[in-house]
Amino acid sequence: MPFPRLPRLSAAFVCISLAALHCAAADPPSSPAPPVEPAVDQAISRLLAAPATQRVMQAVKADHERTLADLRLLTEIPAPPFKEKARAEAFLARAKALGLDAHIDAEGNVIGVRKGTGRGPRLLVSAHLDTVFPEGTDVTVKIRDGKWFAPGVSDDTRGLTVLLSWLKVLNDLKVQTVGDLVFAANVGEEELGDLRGMKAIFREHGDIDGMVGLEPDPSGSITTGGVGSHRYEVTFKGPGGHSYVTFGLPSAIHGMGRAIAKIGDVRPPADPKTTFTVGTAGGGTAVNAIAAEARMAIDIRSADMNSLQATDRQVMAAIAAGVAEENARWDSNTLSASTRLIGDRPAGSTPADARIVQAAVRANTAFGRSAPKLMPNSSDANVPMSLGIPAVILSSGGESGGWHSKGEWWNPANAWEDAQVGLVTILALVGVHDVTEPLLARRK
């Protein structure tokens, strides 16, 4: 469930956001793409030279206008965290109408398999159903100056429509892949969804050999790193009392303040980039009362699990020190703090020289683009990456901005270009019967 609303602070509400050491970088770090192996280059060239593939690429472009109807339909169905059911049902109906034998699983994911010849790898292609916006948010699409404005229109509803377009084109043209394509519209990517949908997919489907996800990432970038996170709700409890009559008792708010100050002095690694923030804080009942309870929420992130865990330990030590200091100030032992893990996203990465990365890189350059940058992000790909399963996130296409705000927008101009690049990538990975063999290896 979403993080509960915190109580109002007695004197003045405090909302403190402490970034880790010099954590003001605007963009995630990126690295150049590696050279592409001759075998990958040859496979992509052979694939694109095939008349069947050329027809597929033309069909993706031709289908662009039709995808806009899907985008409006799905965007205007609210999908708050943990309440994605209505959108899932609408996506399922569209997928079935396009020929996919799909269902909604126990976690709420829409999932279906488009089978290959039976001798290739199994590749998951996905986009997430949920948005960050709470119930009651106006999600009506408004078009101004060619741009589509609506909460969630690009993150990640556009990705859902690309999945449907790929499914339509492949089925209309009767493309026979060698490997299987597992189509998934998953839940739980945003906020405290904690990647529950993707965790369920990989828990229940141990035969998946790789994953390609879609997000509103900028063209010319590939997500190959999974920024993990630990999120905690911390509750401070003390005896409480009258601010004058019982003065001398430890305060939950004062103890939390001491803890926050000590968290602010934590020094995480600069490389790999590791961060923390106390995102919300609140408590108390009245201006003239010693606070009996206070709460805060903490987010700790890193693309490296060892760095994440080391910073986690420093933050927990800072909380304990803050409580001890407040108790010592009043010669007491009545203040305590308890922590509850409310988010656990595993960190991981796909090696830059992995075939799945090379295929995505070569697919980009095959369309005359510069070699894309490789970037870390927090996404559904964290789950397979943490399991050692090759995974990447590609752009769903179309310029966009204002993500996670009511002013979110998407520009459909030439958005089909990234849909073409993505489809070439997945076809190269699973192989096309009588055209190319799969670049993605089977794990078992």
N, C-alpha and C positions, 0 to 999 in steps of 0.2 A: 504494500500500500504506500501511497505517497508519504513523504516525511511530514509528521504532524505539525500543526501550527504551534509555535512556541509561545509560552505565556509572556505577557508584557512585563518588562523590567519595572521595578518599583519607582526608581528615580528617573531614569531615562533609558529608553530602549537602546541597546547596544547591538550593532551588527558589524562585526569585525571581520575583515578579510586580510589575513596575514599571508603574503606570498613568501615562498622560500627564497633563499639567497639569490638576489638579483633576478627574481622571477618575473621580469617585465617584458620578456620576449613576446613579440606580437605573433610570430609565426612559428610552427613547429620546425625543428631542424630537418634538413633534407640532405640527401647524398646523391651523387650522379649514378645513373644506371651503369651496370657492368657491360663489357662487350658480350655480344650474342654469339653463341656457338654456331658453327657452320650448319650443324644438323637442324637447329631451330630456324635459322635463316632459310634454309632450303625447304623446310616443311611449310613455313608461312608463305613463301614464294609460290610453292606448288599449289597450296590451298587457294590463294588469291587468283592464280592463273586458270583455275578450273571454271568452266562455264557455269556449273551449278552454283559455285560460290558467288560468281558475279551476279547471277540472278537473285541470290539471297541478299546481297548488298543493295541491289536496286529495290528489292521488296521492302527492306528496312526503311529506306528513304521514302518510298511511296506510302508506307504505313504511318508515317509521322503524323499526318493530319488526323487520322483516325484515333491515334493514341491520345489526342487532346480530349476527346470525349471521355475516355477512361480516366484521364487525370482529373477532370472536373468532377466526375462521379465519385471517385474515391476520396479526393481532397475534401469534399463537402460531407463526408461521413466522419464524424468525430472519432478519434482513436486515442483517448488519453491513456497514460500508463495503467495497465491492468484492466483496461476496458476497451480492448481492441476487437471484441467479438463481432460487432455490426460490420466493421470494415473487412474483417476476415471472411465473413459470410458473403459479402459482395465480391471480394476477390475470388473466392472459391467458385462462385457462380460464373464469373467471367472465364476463369481457367478451364472449367468443365466445358463451357460453350466452345472453347477453342481446342478441345480435344484432349485435355489432360485428365487422367484418372487420379484425382486428388481428393484429400479429405482434411478435416481439421483434427489435429492430434490432441492428446490430453492436456498439453500445455497451452493450446490455443493457436499453434502454428498451422498455416495452410501448407500442405506438403504433398507432392506427387512426383512420380518418376516417369520420365520419357526414356524408354529403354533403347539401348543401342543393339548391336549385333550379338552381344553377350560375351565378348572376349576382350573388353576394354575396361578402363578405369571408371570409377563412379565420381562425378564432379557435382558438388553442390553449388547452385547459383541462387542468390538470395537478395532480398531487400526487406527492410523491416516495416511492419504495419503501424507501429505506435509513433505518436508525436509527444512533445513535451507539454502540450497545452491541456489545461484542466477542462472539466465539463463546463459547458456554458460559453466557451469561447466561440465567437463568430468565425466559422471557417468557410464562409461564402467566398467564392472566387470572384475577384474584381480585376478587370483588364484595363490597364492604363498605359498608353504609349507603347503598346506591344508587349508589355510585361504582365505576368500573372501574379497578382498579390493575394495571398491567403496563408494563414498559419499552417505549416506542414506541407505546402505545395511542392517544395523541393526536397525537404528532409522528412520522410524519404519517399513520399508518394510518387514522385517522378520515377524512382527506381522500380516501384511496383509496376508501373505502366510499361517500362522497358522489358521486364520479364514477360509480360503478356504479349508484347510485340514480338519478342524472340520466339515465343511459343507459337504464335499465329504463323509467322513466316516459315519456320521450320516445318510445321504441319502442312501448310498450304503447298509448299514446294516438295513435300515428301522427302526431306533430307534424312538420310539414314546415317546416324553417327555410329562409331565403333563402341565408344563407352556410353554409359548411362548419364543422363542429365537429371539431377534431383532439383526440381523447382521448389523454392520455399519462400513464403511470405511470413516472416517470423515476428513474434511478439518480444517485448521486453528489452529492446536495445537502449531506450532512453531512461534517464533518471534512475530511480531505484528499481527499475525492471531488472537490473543486474545481469543482463544477458541471459535471462532465464529461458527464453525461447531457443537460443542457439545452444545453450548447455543441454537442454532436453534433446535437441536433434542429435548431437554427438554422443549423448548417453544412450540413445535408443538405436542409433544407426552407426554401428562400428565398422561398416564397410565403405565409408566415404573416404576417398583418396585425396581430395583437394577441395578448395572452396574459392569461389569468386563472388564477392559481394558488391553491391552497388550503393553509392552514396553521392551526395551533391558535391563531391570533391572537384577541385578545378581541373580542367583538361590539362594534360601534360604532367599528371602526378599519379603515382601508384602507392597505396598504403601497403608497406611491407613490415611495419613494426606495430606491435600491440601495446599501447600504454596501459598498464595495469593500474588498479586503484583499490585502496582500502578506505571505506567510509564508516565512520563511527558516530553514534549518538552517545554522548557522555552526560550522565546525570550526577549532579552534586547534591548531597543531602546533609542537612545539619539540623540542630534542635529548633531553630526559629525562635522568635520572641519579640518583645517590645523593644523598639530602638533605644529607649531611655531606661526603662525599668530593668531590663535584663541585659543591658550593655555589657559586653565582655564575652559574649558567646560567639563562636565562629560563624561566619556568614557563608552560605552557599555561593552567593554572588561574588563575595570577596575572594573566596577560594578559587572560583572559576577564573576570576581576573588574574590571580597570581599564576594559575596554570597557563592561561593564554599568553601572558608575558613571557613565560619560560618557553612555550612552544615557539614564540617569535624568535627566540635565540637559537633554535635548532639549525644546524648547518648540514644540509643534505649534499650529496655529491652534485657537482656541476655537470659531470659527464660520467655516465649517462644522465641526462636532465631528469632531476627528481624534485618534486614540488609538494607543498602542503598548503592548506588554508583552513582557518576556522571560519566557516562560511556563515553560520548563524549562531546567535547566542541570545538567551533570554531567561527570565525567571523572576521570582519575587511576587509578593502579593500587594504590598502597599509601600508608600514612601516612608512611613514611620514603623516599618517592621524589619527585623533582621531576617534575611531571606532563608527560608527552610529548604528551598529547592531551586536549582538552576540547571539549565541544559544548554549544550552546544553541539554542533555537528562539524565534523572534521573530514576533510578529503585529502588523501595522500596519494601521489601518483608517480609512476616511473615505468619506463619500458623494460627495466631490468628487475627481476624479482628479488635478487639479493639486495639491491639498493632500496627497493620498496620496503622490504622487511626491516632493513637496518634503520631507515628513517621512521618506520612505524614504532620500533623499540624506543627511539629517542623521544618521540611524541608521547608515548605511554609513560616514560620516565618523567617527562615534564609535568604531566598531569599528577602523578604521584607526589612529585616534589612540591607542586602548588598546594595540594591538600595538606601535606606535612607542614608546610610553612604557615598556613592559616591556622592549623591546630596549635602549632608551637607559639604563635603570636598570642593566643589566649590561654595557653597552658591547658589544652583540652585534647580529647581524642574523639570528639563527637561528630566531626565532619568526615564524610566519606565520598568517594566517587566510584561509579560503576560505568563500564563501557559496554555498548552493544553494537556488534558489527551489523551494519545495515547495507553494506555494499562490498562485494568482493569480486573484482574483475581481474582475472589472471593476466599477467604480462607474457609476452612472447614475441617471436619474430620469424619471418621467412627469410632465409639467406638470400642475399642479392643475386647469387649465381644459380638459384633454383630455377628449374625449367619453367615453372609457373610464372616467375618474374620475367624471365627472358622472353617467354611467349607474349606477355603483355607489352613489353618494351618493343619487340619487333613488330607487333601489330600496330603500334603507334607510328613507328617510323615508316612502315609500309604505306601509310596514307600521307606521307610527305611531312610528317611532324618531326620536331626535334626529339631526341631521346628524352623520355619523361624523368622527372625527379622521383626518388624513392623517399617516402615520408613515414613517420610514426603517427599513429592516431589511436584513439580509444573507439573501438568498433566491434561489431559482431565477429570480426576475424580474430579477435583476441583468443577466443575459445579454441579454434583449431590450432592456431599458432602455439598456444600453451601445451597442446597435446603432441606437438611435433608434426602436425599435418600441414602441408603447404597451403597457404592462403594469401589472397590479396584483395584489396578493395579498389575498384575502378570507378571512374566518373560515370554518372548516369546521363550526363550530357545537358547542355544548356547552361548559360551563365546564370548564377543565382546569388542571393545574399540575404542578410537579415535573419539568418537561421536562429531558431529558438526565440524569435520575437514576433509580435503580431504584425510587424511590417515585412515579414518574409516574402521574397519574390523570386520569380523564375522567368527567364527569357527563352522562349521556344526557338529562337532563330538558330538554325543549323544544329539543333540538339541531336538530330539523327546521326551526326558524324560520330559521336562517342558511342552511340548504340551500335554502329557498324564496327568500331574498333573492339568493343567488348565482345561482340558476337564472333569476330574472327579469333579473338583470344580463346574463347571457350571451345570453338570448333577445332582449333589447333590442339588444345589440351586433350580432348576426347577422341579426336580423329574423325574423319569422314570416310565412309565405306567407299572403296575403290578410288580414293583421292589421296588421303594421308593417314599414316598411322598415328596413334596418340602420342603426344609429347609428355603427358602426365603418366607417371609410373603407378602401377598398382602396389599398394602397401602389403597386401597379403596374397 
